[in-house]
Amino acid sequence: MPPPPFPPSPKPLGLPSSYLSSSLNHQHNSNRTTRGLSAEDLEGGDVMLRLYESIRSEERRSGREATKTSTRKLINNEKNKNKNKPKQVNHTHNPSKGANPISSFTSSSKNQTSLLTDLKSSNIRLRAQLSSLLNLSALFLKSSDKPLEVVKGDAIAFSSLLDDNVIKLLGPSASNIGGDNNALRGSAGTDLIGGDDNACVSEVINFFKGMGLVFEKEFGERIEECEEEGQKWREQFEKSERERVMLIYDFKKLEEELDQVRNRTNEEILESVYDGKLALVGGEDYAVKDDAALIAMGIQPIPTNALATNVGRTHVHHEMDALRQQKIFLQKEVEEMRAALRRKEAEVNARECDMSNIVDSLEEAQRKLLQSEKDKVVLKRKLILANEEKQKLKKKEYSYEKSGIEAMELGDIAVRKAEDILEKAYKVKVAKRRPLVRAKRLAEESRRGVGELGRHVKLEINRCLHDVCDLVREGLFALGEEVQGAAEMRVKYRLEAQERRKIFNKMLTMQGRMRVMARIRPKQGGELNQCISIAPGGKGDTIMLDLDHNGAHKFRFDKVFSHLPNAHSDTEHGIAEQVLPLALSAMDGYNVCVFAYGQTGSGKTHTMKALTSIICRKLFSSREGFKSKVSVSYTEIYNNEVRDLLRNPKDDHGSRSEWGRGDNNIPSLDVRNNLDGEVEVNSIRVQITCAEEVEDLVRRGTEIRSTFSTDLNKHSSRSHALLTITCEVENEWAGLKYCGKLNLVDLAGSERLSRSNTEGDRLKETQFINTSLAALGNVMSALAKEQAYIPYRDSKLTMLLSDCLSGNSKVLMMTCVKEGAEEASETLCTLQFGARAKRVKLGEAKKNVVGKVGGEEGGEDWGVGGGSREGGGMRSGGRGGGSSNSTRSAIRADKKKKANNPPPPPTVLAATSGKPPSIRGKSKSKEKK
Ligand SMILES: Nc1ncnc2c1ncn2[C@@H]1O[C@H](COP(=O)(O)OP(=O)(O)OP(=O)(O)O)[C@@H](O)[C@H]1O
């Protein structure tokens, strides 16, 4: 950083008092420099001239070498003189001493001419070497141990002195040289200087060196005085670092001035030298003259010390002022710097804010850039898709264009055709306009007529409406009466139906026996040697079997279904019509058992399958209006083992790879009597909601039922199948809950071993079948004979049917026989079995009332007979029983509930009947027995 531009000092610092004095004198006597030189002024120059003349005379006398020697001698002599009389030379001034050298110089024109020539050459040399001389002199002075200020002052003084002496040396010719400077420079070249240059220069140097020594001594005392002053100042100046800088600054200034002097032109140099001489002379005058002389000269004398003191004080004041100004300046600078610093800080903060904003915006921009990159990728994809779409569209467009052109062509054709049509239409229109006008007129007339007609019609309609309203009113009134009558009729009907149902059930109960029907399967193919016939007559339910034409065996059954004359219709619906009233009584809470018995291939399975389907459909359709739950179990008795036909074969631990038939590894179910002596089988029971589900279960169960092909039947059933449908019904009308059970049993066919030709497993199966059927026959015989012991436990079949056969169930046996003489013996056995069964007296059938609707139980017998429940009756008798597990458990639960909660008052119907609610009582039957 460059030093601050200090304000220039009013005076150069560190100058000795001599310089200041001379300077003041120079200022004071500046007017004198412009006028000619006085004799006193040229005293120094006189000395130089004398020296010069001596040198020139010596040169002329003894040549150049001698000149040099003499010059040295002269210089030495002069030195010695100066040593001996320094103050006389420098400090004494006597104007009267000697003549004026300029006047004497001027007087001699010859000498002037030659001198001028010499001066010209010397002048050139001197000027060329002047700056180097000054430098040498400065170096010389600097090499001494004097203080810097003194040296500087001495240097200036010395330079002035040198200048002065040079002027003195050149003085006489200065005015003449004047404007001829250039001319002189041009005319005087190196040739003019010639080989004397070096010698001359060295002489001059020596001369000036000598002069320097002289002046050094001459100014010694003054220098000492000045040193004291300078010492004071230096002490002050040393206190401040700033002052030293100023000194350096001033010194540099001086150096610059010196350089300026060095670079001056001839005229300037001469002028300054001349001025310097005057100043020097003035200073010397001041130094040597007394106050009176100075006053005489018009100069106000100032004592040297006072001057120095005042000047020093003034200088110090100036310095102080300068320092203060500098301080103020610096303070201002500092304030400015601080302000600038604050501005910079604010700027930096602003920049930081800007930077953070820029960083944020940069991040935002980067994020946007990333997003834009992603968007770019997406857009590229879209662009690709769009291009593809565009291609497709172009293709489409092309096709559309094509079709468009075609359409346009077609359109043109159509337009032409349309125009033709329009033209024709116009013609037609024109042609038909007249009739149209006529038609319009007619239409107008007819509209008027229609209006009148409409009014008439409205009036008529209103009239009719009134009549209709009256009629409707009357009709409604009549309808209300009819509705009321219908309600009454309905009540009557229900009462009647109830009564009829009661009578029907009573009739069935009164029959008391097992209902036995027979079905004769027609022979298919082959020659028929008929031995069966149906006895004609009122009842027509007697089968006559003529074995050997010796007289027919007659067997009377409740119904005989056959294609033979005098028999009931053998259609499935014809049979079902007879069976359904009994079967559907399960919905009324009765236990019902329908089973088919007969020889193999006689159509048992065929019949039971049809009956099952019809009964189930009817069962579910007739239970509408009742809250009911229906569940199904399906089991078979194969080789005297009970198996579940509703089980999943996959649950058999892989023992069967398919819905296998007759697999001996199928687990059998336990059949046992509980504590109440009731039969229990742990079979699967499936809740169902429609007849189709039952059919589906039967189909699936039949698939795994044990059936095999025999000589007598291609699909012979090798097991007895028991389908048990349990119905739990809430009869809201009666306010009772019933639980009935319908057992549909398809027995395996009896067969003679001689005819079936079975062996192995089939033989074993046949034996088990025949054994079980024989056990059933024994039970029937025992029941028919009303024996005390009924051998139910002889087989699983009789065990399972014991509830049906021994209790209060309704039982129907379908005896199936085949026509044909070859079947006669088996038919006879079958019919005999049926006849035996028909003699069996069962106990009175009882409803299984398990509770009341809403938790109550009891109620009298009732019957809401649907169409399907009509007809048929069955005599019931014997002891009750045959309820399912769930039925029994439900009854047990009801008993417990009754024990805990006393029964509420009976329902309205029960109350009106006056009978206490009856619950199926096995104990009662047992007691009866
Ligand atoms: N009433 C009938 N009308 C026409 N075909 C019948 C009739 N009854 C049975 N069939 C046919 O006779 C064949 C044997 O009938 P089904 O299998 O029902 O006899 P089954 O008594 O069950 O014999 P098994 O005791 O060996 O099982 C079957 O093909 C069946 O279609």
The ligand as an ORCA input file, in Angstrom:
! r2SCAN-3c Opt
* xyz 0 1
  N     -91.460   -101.688    -11.833
  C     -90.411   -101.831    -12.644
  N     -90.553   -101.566    -13.938
  C     -89.507   -101.705    -14.780
  N     -88.245   -102.083    -14.424
  C     -88.037   -102.351    -13.119
  C     -89.122   -102.227    -12.191
  N     -88.604   -102.547    -10.970
  C     -87.286   -102.843    -11.172
  N     -86.955   -102.731    -12.471
  C     -85.589   -102.976    -13.011
  O     -85.124   -104.224    -12.504
  C     -83.787   -104.187    -12.231
  C     -83.526   -104.613    -10.831
  O     -84.160   -103.761    -10.010
  P     -83.605   -103.408     -8.577
  O     -82.153   -103.263     -8.594
  O     -84.350   -102.274     -8.076
  O     -83.956   -104.736     -7.824
  P     -83.633   -105.009     -6.322
  O     -84.786   -105.608     -5.744
  O     -83.183   -103.795     -5.681
  O     -82.452   -106.041     -6.438
  P     -81.364   -106.320     -5.311
  O     -82.038   -106.798     -4.150
  O     -80.478   -107.308     -5.913
  O     -80.699   -105.046     -5.113
  C     -83.317   -102.795    -12.474
  O     -82.695   -102.752    -13.692
  C     -84.564   -102.000    -12.505
  O     -84.479   -100.944    -13.420
*
